Amino acid sequence: MAVGALAFVACAPRADGTPAVTLPWRPLPAIPPADIVTTPAAGALIPAVVTEPVLNDSDDPAIWIDPADANRSFVIGTDKGDSTGGLYAFRLDGTRDTARTRFPMKRPNNVDIIQGAVFGKDTLDLAVTAERGAMALRVFRLPDMTAIDGGGIPVFDGDAGRAPMGVALWTRPSDGAVFAIVGGKGGPSDGYLWQYRLSRDSTGVMRGTRVRAFGSFSGKKEIESIAVDRTLGYVFYGDETVGIRKYHADPDAPDAARELALFATTGFVQDHEGMGIYATSDSTGWLVASDQQGRRLQLFPREGMPGKPHQHPSVVTIPVSAEETDGVEVTSTPLGPRFPNGMVVLMSTNRTFHFYDWRDIAARLPAARRR
């Protein structure tokens, strides 16, 4: 199905100080229909929406919430084609928003969005993706998806063996510092994740300064999925086939180097993949994780157990229609009549993303936890 063209777009300088740029994005080619999906398992959740497909290989989603009108919110999903990948924007009805889609890119792997980030006198919403083929982070101003990174922020000191895959963003409440936490295709048994502080130079271009390397790694597979509990200040990441590890997000925390938890070490078929946080309050809710080869989600109490904040048992396992889900994103913000209690977005291997109504997930929770 052919889609609308994306022209080269010249952007005038803005009052918020972000630089004028020219976006060398080419028109999207004709994209074939989504591949056939196998029949979901009995009892699997059915998505409220399935997006139009990407060109190559869907991987990871992030959600931008329009503060003025939640119905105009959209999802950014990565297509990790090696030379014809891109960031695709999808409306809440699953149609592609070609004006905000950025193509081509070199294997953009994971993406995250942060809203209300303060840089000097300016407040920005940002989408950041790990462009694996360019060994860089790419930073886009939202909602217009204007690149403000001068071509990319190099990561891992150019070590191609650590090509960037996972990325998660966090704003430190005490001073508003904005950080990107990055995982790669490979890395050492300690210091696998690198954390960068994002800032703007005198011309308004976004830069990154490494502030620490942290995080244990089993060496068994890789670390791709990273999620930050932005209110409680914790980083969760999947050590694939081993478990989910937890650290402080603040690089200056007194015990920032200490692993706080390793959980979900049993009960997964194979890979611990995409994760997201569903908040029921400032301190309670769910860590939602993809049991990839099991074709299901597992939910863990975000706040831990009473008196044991770093103990996170699996509370429920929910089969889903999406296949081999790699990337997950979650929000508890109401997004119009279709998603009044928020939504969960899952990547599916047929080049699409699935949007699930949180009410359908809540119905599977133990009665005492349905909120």
C-alpha positions in Angstrom: 0.0 0.0 0.0 1.5 3.3 -1.1 1.7 6.1 1.5 2.2 9.8 1.3 5.6 11.3 0.6 7.8 13.0 3.1 9.5 16.0 1.6 12.7 17.6 2.7 11.6 20.0 5.4 13.3 23.2 6.3 12.5 24.3 9.8 12.8 27.9 11.0 14.6 28.7 14.2 12.3 28.4 17.2 11.8 30.4 20.3 12.8 27.5 22.5 16.3 27.7 21.1 16.4 24.4 19.1 18.3 24.9 15.9 17.0 25.3 12.4 17.6 22.0 10.5 16.9 20.4 7.2 15.5 16.9 7.4 16.9 14.7 4.7 14.1 12.1 5.0 13.1 10.3 1.9 9.5 9.3 1.0 8.4 6.0 2.3 8.3 3.3 -0.4 5.2 1.2 -1.0 4.8 -1.1 2.0 3.4 -4.6 1.5 0.5 -5.8 3.8 1.4 -7.3 7.1 2.5 -10.9 7.2 -0.1 -13.5 8.3 -0.3 -14.0 12.0 -0.8 -17.5 13.4 -3.9 -18.2 15.4 -3.6 -16.9 19.0 -3.6 -19.4 21.8 -6.9 -20.0 23.6 -7.6 -17.2 26.0 -5.1 -14.8 24.5 -5.8 -11.1 24.8 -7.2 -9.6 21.6 -5.8 -6.1 20.7 -8.1 -3.2 20.3 -6.0 -1.9 17.4 -3.3 -3.4 15.1 -1.2 -0.9 13.3 -0.4 -0.7 9.6 2.9 -2.5 9.0 6.4 -1.1 8.8 8.7 -2.0 5.9 11.1 -4.4 7.4 11.1 -5.4 11.1 9.0 -3.9 13.9 10.8 -3.8 17.2 10.1 -1.3 20.0 7.4 1.3 20.7 7.0 4.5 22.8 4.0 6.7 23.5 3.7 10.5 23.2 0.7 11.9 25.1 -0.7 15.1 23.8 -1.3 17.3 26.9 -4.0 19.3 25.2 -6.0 16.5 23.6 -5.3 12.8 24.5 -7.0 11.7 21.3 -4.2 13.3 19.3 -1.5 11.2 21.1 0.6 8.9 19.0 2.9 5.9 19.2 6.4 5.9 17.8 7.6 2.4 16.7 11.0 1.4 15.4 11.6 -0.5 12.1 15.1 -2.0 12.4 15.9 -2.4 8.8 19.7 -2.2 8.3 19.6 0.7 5.8 15.9 1.2 5.2 14.8 1.3 8.9 13.0 4.2 10.5 10.9 5.6 13.2 7.2 5.3 12.3 4.5 7.4 13.9 1.1 5.8 14.4 -2.2 7.4 15.4 -4.3 5.8 18.1 -6.4 4.1 15.3 -3.2 2.4 14.1 -2.8 4.4 10.8 0.6 5.7 9.9 1.3 9.4 10.4 3.7 10.0 7.5 4.3 13.6 8.5 6.1 12.4 11.6 7.7 9.2 10.3 11.4 9.4 9.8 13.0 7.2 7.0 15.6 5.9 6.2 17.7 5.1 9.3 20.3 2.5 10.0 18.7 -0.1 12.2 17.0 2.0 14.9 16.5 -0.6 17.7 14.7 0.7 20.7 13.0 4.1 21.3 11.9 6.0 24.4 10.0 9.3 25.0 10.3 11.8 27.8 8.0 14.8 28.2 8.5 18.1 30.0 12.3 17.9 30.0 13.8 21.3 31.0 16.9 22.6 29.3 17.7 26.1 30.5 14.6 28.2 29.9 13.1 25.7 27.5 10.8 22.7 28.2 10.9 20.0 25.5 9.4 16.6 24.7 11.9 14.2 23.2 12.0 10.9 21.4 15.4 9.2 21.6 16.3 6.1 19.6 19.4 3.9 19.5 20.5 3.9 15.9 22.5 0.7 16.0 24.0 1.0 12.5 25.3 4.5 13.2 26.6 3.7 16.7 24.6 6.7 18.0 21.6 8.0 19.8 19.3 10.1 17.7 17.2 12.8 19.4 14.0 14.2 18.0 11.9 17.1 19.3 8.2 16.2 19.7 5.5 16.4 18.5 7.0 17.5 15.2 9.8 14.9 15.1 12.5 17.4 14.3 16.1 16.0 14.7 18.0 18.2 17.2 21.1 16.0 17.6 23.4 17.4 14.9 23.4 14.0 13.2 23.6 11.8 16.3 25.3 11.4 19.7 28.1 8.7 19.6 27.9 6.0 22.2 30.2 3.3 23.6 33.2 5.2 22.3 32.7 3.7 18.8 33.1 0.1 19.9 31.0 -1.7 17.2 30.9 -4.9 19.3 28.7 -2.9 21.8 26.3 -1.6 19.1 23.5 0.2 20.9 20.2 -1.5 21.2 18.2 -0.6 24.3 17.6 2.9 25.5 15.5 4.4 28.4 15.2 8.0 29.6 14.9 9.5 33.1 14.7 13.0 34.6 16.2 13.4 38.1 13.6 15.2 40.2 16.2 17.0 42.4 17.7 19.0 39.6 15.9 18.1 36.4 18.9 16.5 34.8 18.0 14.3 31.9 19.7 10.9 31.3 19.7 8.3 28.6 20.6 4.7 29.7 21.9 2.6 26.9 22.5 -1.1 26.4 24.3 -2.8 23.6 24.7 -6.0 21.6 27.6 -7.0 23.8 29.4 -5.9 26.9 31.4 -6.9 30.0 30.1 -8.8 33.1 30.0 -5.5 35.0 29.4 -2.0 33.5 27.3 -3.3 30.6 25.0 -0.3 30.6 26.3 3.3 29.9 24.4 6.3 31.3 24.6 9.6 29.5 23.5 13.0 30.7 21.8 14.9 27.9 22.4 18.7 27.5 22.3 21.3 24.7 25.3 23.2 23.4 25.4 26.9 22.6 23.8 26.3 19.2 20.9 24.2 20.6 22.2 20.8 19.5 21.7 18.0 21.9 24.8 16.4 23.3 25.5 13.4 25.6 28.1 13.0 28.4 28.8 9.7 29.9 28.3 9.7 33.7 28.7 6.1 34.5 28.9 2.4 33.4 27.0 0.0 35.6 25.0 -3.2 35.6 25.8 -6.9 35.9 25.5 -9.2 32.9 25.5 -13.0 32.9 27.2 -13.3 29.6 24.6 -15.7 28.4 22.9 -13.7 25.7 22.4 -9.9 25.6 20.7 -6.9 27.3 18.2 -5.1 25.2 15.1 -4.2 27.2 15.5 -1.3 29.7 12.7 0.4 31.6 12.9 3.2 34.2 10.4 3.8 37.0 10.6 7.5 36.7 8.8 8.3 40.0 10.5 5.7 42.2 13.9 6.1 40.5 14.8 2.5 39.5 16.2 1.0 36.4 15.0 -2.5 35.4 16.6 -4.4 32.5 16.3 -7.8 31.0 19.4 -10.1 31.2 18.0 -12.4 28.5 17.3 -16.0 29.6 18.5 -15.1 33.1 16.2 -12.6 34.8 15.3 -9.0 35.4 17.9 -6.8 37.2 17.2 -3.7 39.2 19.4 -0.7 40.1 19.1 2.9 41.1 18.6 5.3 38.2 20.5 8.1 39.9 24.2 7.8 39.1 25.0 9.8 42.3 23.0 7.6 44.6 25.2 6.3 47.5 24.7 2.7 46.4 24.3 3.3 42.7 26.6 0.5 41.8 24.8 -2.1 43.9 22.3 -4.5 42.3 19.1 -4.2 44.2 17.3 -7.2 42.8 17.5 -10.1 40.4 14.1 -11.6 39.9 12.0 -13.5 37.3 14.8 -16.1 37.2 12.2 -18.8 36.6 8.9 -19.0 34.7 10.0 -17.4 31.4 10.2 -19.7 28.4 13.5 -18.0 27.2 14.1 -14.3 26.7 13.2 -11.5 29.1 12.2 -8.8 26.7 10.2 -5.5 26.5 9.1 -3.8 29.8 7.0 -0.9 30.9 5.5 0.6 34.0 1.8 0.9 34.6 1.3 3.3 37.5 -1.8 3.1 39.8 -0.4 5.8 42.1 2.9 7.6 42.5 4.3 4.5 44.2 2.2 1.5 43.2 1.4 -0.3 40.0 2.9 -2.9 37.7 6.0 -3.8 35.9 4.8 -5.3 32.6 7.3 -7.7 30.9 7.3 -9.7 27.7 7.9 -13.4 28.0 8.9 -13.4 24.4 8.9 -17.0 23.3 6.0 -17.8 25.6 3.9 -15.3 23.7 2.6 -13.8 26.9 3.0 -11.0 29.4 4.0 -11.3 33.0 3.1 -8.7 35.6 5.1 -7.9 38.7 4.3 -5.5 41.6 6.2 -2.3 40.8 6.5 -1.4 44.5 7.6 -4.8 45.6 6.1 -6.5 48.6 5.1 -5.0 51.9 8.4 -4.2 53.8 10.4 -5.7 50.9 10.5 -3.1 48.1 13.0 -5.1 46.0 11.0 -8.3 46.0 9.0 -8.6 42.8 7.1 -11.9 42.4 5.2 -12.6 39.2 1.5 -12.1 40.0 -0.2 -13.0 36.7 0.8 -14.4 33.3 -1.4 -13.3 30.4 -1.3 -14.8 26.9 -1.4 -12.3 24.0 -2.1 -12.3 20.3 1.1 -10.5 19.4 3.9 -12.9 18.3 7.4 -13.0 19.7 7.0 -9.6 21.4 10.3 -7.8 21.7 9.3 -4.2 22.6 6.6 -3.1 25.1 5.4 0.3 26.2 2.7 1.1 28.8 0.8 4.1 30.0 -1.9 4.5 32.7 -2.9 7.9 31.2 -6.4 7.9 29.7 -6.2 8.0 25.9 -9.7 8.8 24.8 -12.8 6.5 24.7 -10.9 3.6 23.2 -8.3 3.5 26.0 -9.9 5.1 29.0 -7.6 3.5 31.5 -4.5 3.6 29.4 -2.9 1.1 27.0 -0.2 -1.4 26.4 1.6 -1.5 23.1 3.3 -4.7 21.9 5.5 -5.3 18.9 4.5 -8.3 16.8 6.8 -10.2 14.4 4.4 -9.6 11.4 5.8 -6.0 11.2 3.0 -4.4 13.2 2.3 -3.1 16.7 -0.7 -4.1 18.8 -2.5 -1.7 21.1 -4.2 -3.3 24.1 -6.9 -1.8 26.3 -5.7 -1.8 29.9 -9.2 -2.8 31.0 -8.7 -6.2 29.3 -5.5 -6.7 31.2 -6.9 -5.5 34.5 -9.7 -8.1 34.1 -7.0 -10.9 34.3 -5.5 -9.6 37.6 -6.4 -11.1 41.0 -9.6 -9.5 42.2 -7.8 -7.7 45.1 -5.4 -6.0 42.6 -7.9 -4.8 39.9 -7.4 -1.1 40.0 
